[in-house]
């Protein structure tokens, strides 16, 4: 796979970045929690080529992880180039946001449109027929911005974007959500680390009123795991509480 990176390396982002050596990193087996299973199954059930794929859900809900798994799935069946524009700083106005993305996309792919918004037309004409271009956009929260990309994407291109709340409209929409009762234990069991039942129940009890996302859970468990001895004993409720107290007391 060829990766043209603007902000973050695709493999690092799939594996969890600084947490890559942790059992709570973003890689590993796909766990059906927080809507992950349904999102990935929906993606595999459609032909995404020539379309925008919008992943919608709360902060920390695993939107980037879902994008990562979808990209990995595409990589398995295509000669793939990934252009990561997800960290591109953008202005506020829709037209300027789109133009900034198109200019950078043209620079990274080497096409030369007569005007920035012609970049996808140029890619359709000049891109090798046997190569798939995957574009990772910055987050989108403006309906007009999403609508433009839906109308602009051409064959041999798949565009991914994330949003906290947009209705995907004509885009392929994948949704993630906060964890439901029982999903904390399922996620923990998939990581190969022992966590006491009382600790699992305590996490669910504390976070239930505010909505626990898989991202928050991963960071909490990683912080506990990183502080303890690797003696094989189960992570206890007292360790979870200690990390929570530390977070509350830190400025």
N, C-alpha and C positions, 0 to 999 in steps of 0.2 A: 504494500500500500504506500502511496505517496501522500505525505502530510505537509501541507503548507500552513504554517502556524503563525498567527498574529499575536496571540496572547498566551495561550496555554496549550501544552502538548496534549493531543488527544489521548494517548496511552496513559499519561499521568492522570488526566481527568477521569478516565474510566476506572483506574485503580485506586483513586482516592487521594492523590497528591501526597502530602506529608504523612498521611496515615497509611501509606502503602504497605508497611511492614506489620500492620495491625490486623488482627482477625476481624476487626470492624471496618476495614477499608471497603471501598465501593465495589471491588471485584468479588470473585467467588461465585458460588451458585446463585442463580436468580431465585429470590424468595418471594412467594406470593403474599406480600403484605402491602398495605397502603395503596392497593389498586395496581401494583406492578404487573401481576400476572395478566390481568385483563388488558392492560395497556399494551403489553408486548404481544399478546395473542391478537389483538385488533390490528396491530401493525403488520404482523405476519400474514394476516388475512386479506390485505389489500395490496394493490400494486402502487407503491409510493413514487415511482419514477415519473417525473414531470409534475410533481405536486409539492405543496407545502405540508409539512407535518408539524402540528402545533401540540405541545405538551403543556397541559394546564393543571395547576394545583398550587397549594400553599407553599410558602417559603420553607425550605427544608424537607419538602414532601418527596424528593427524589426525582424531580424533573430531569436534571442533568444525567442522573443514572439511567433513566429510561432512554434518553437520547443516546447515551453510550452503548447500551445493549442493542438498540436499533442499528447504530452504525456498525457494530461488530457483526450483526446478522447480515447486513449488506456486504460487508467486506468478505464474508464467506462465499458469496456468489458472483462477485464482480471485481474487475480491476478498478480500484477505487482511489480517487483523489479527494482528500478532505481539506476544505478551506475553513479554518476556524476564525470567524469574525465575532464570536460571542462576547469578547471583552472590548470591542471597539467602542470608544467613548463617542456618543452621538449628541447632536443638538436637540432642542425640544420640538421644533417644527417638523411635521411629517415629511414635507418635500425635502428638507435639508437632511433629515435622517436617512431617507432612501438614497439620496444622491451620494452621501458619504459612504454608505455600504457599497453602492455600485462602483464608485471610483476605486475603492480598495479591492473589491473582487476582480475588477479588470486588471489591476496591477499584479495581483497574485496569480491570475490565470494566464496573463500574457495576451489577452484579446484587446482589440483597439476599437471600441465602439465610437461612432461619431459624436454621441452624447452619452453621459453616464448611464441613463436608464435603458440604453440599448444593449447593455452587457449580456443579458440572457439571450437575446437574438443572435449576437455574435458567437456566443458559446454554442448555440444550436447549430450554427453553420460550420464553425471551425473545430469543434470538439471531436476527438476520435469516437467513432460509433461504438467501439467495444470498451469504452472507459466511462465510468460513472463519476460524476462530480457531486460531492456532498458538501453543502454549504451550511455552516452553523451560524445563525444570525444572533445578534444581541437580543435580549428580551423585548417582546412586543406587547404593549398594552393599549395601543390605539387601533380601533377597527379599520380606519382608512389605510393605515400602514400595512396591516395584514392583508387587506383586500388587494392592494397593489401587488404584493408578492404572489398572491394566489393567481392573479391574472398574468403575471410576467414570467413565471417559471416555465421552462421548455423541457423537451425530451432530453434524456441523459443527465438530468439534474434532479436531486432531491434536496429540498431546503428544510431545515429544522429550526424551530423557534420555540421559546418558552414564554409562558404568560401566567400571571397569577389568577386571572379571572375572565379572560376573553372567551366569547363564544366562537368556536373555530369556524363556523359558517361552512364554506366550501373546502376548507382545509381538512386533512385527515387529523382528527382530534383525538388525542390520547389523554386520559385523566388519571391523576394520582390524588391521594387524599390523606388525611390524618389516619393514624392507626386505630383499628377497632379492637374491642376486648378480645384477648386471646392472641393477638398478633405480636405483642411484645415477646411472649414465650416462644412463638414460632420463629421469629427472627433470631432470638438468642440461641435456640437449638441448632440453627443452621450455621452458626459461627464456630462451633466446636469448643466453646468456652463455657465452663460450668458457672451458672448463676443460680443462686438459691431461689426457690419458689417464693419465699417471702420478699425477696428483692424485686422479683418480677411483679408481684402483686402490688408492692409499694410504688413502683414506677407507674403502673397503670392508675393507681388510686390518686397519686399526686397530679398527674398530667391530664387525667380524663376531663376535667372542667375546661381546660384551655386547648386541648387537642394536641396530642403528641405525634410529631412527624418522625419518619424514619431517620431523617438527618439529625434531628435533636437527639434521638435515641443512640445513634451511632457515636456522636461526639461525647455523650455522657458515658457510655460504656467504654469507649476508647480511653477517656481520661482516667477512669477507674483502673482499667487494665494496665495503663502505662505507669501507674503509681505503685503497683503491688508486686510482690514476689511471685515468680512463676513456680509455685509449689503444688499446683494441681487442685488446690482447695477452691470451693465455689465462692464466687463474688457474693458478699453478703449485703443485707440492707444497710448495715452500719457504714459500709464503704460508699454506697450510693449516697447516703445522707451526708457523709463528710464532704464529698465533692460538691453537693448542692449547697452546703453551708459556705464552702470556700468561694463558690461563684457569687453568692449573695453578699459576701463581705468584701469582695474585690471591688476597687473603684472602677 
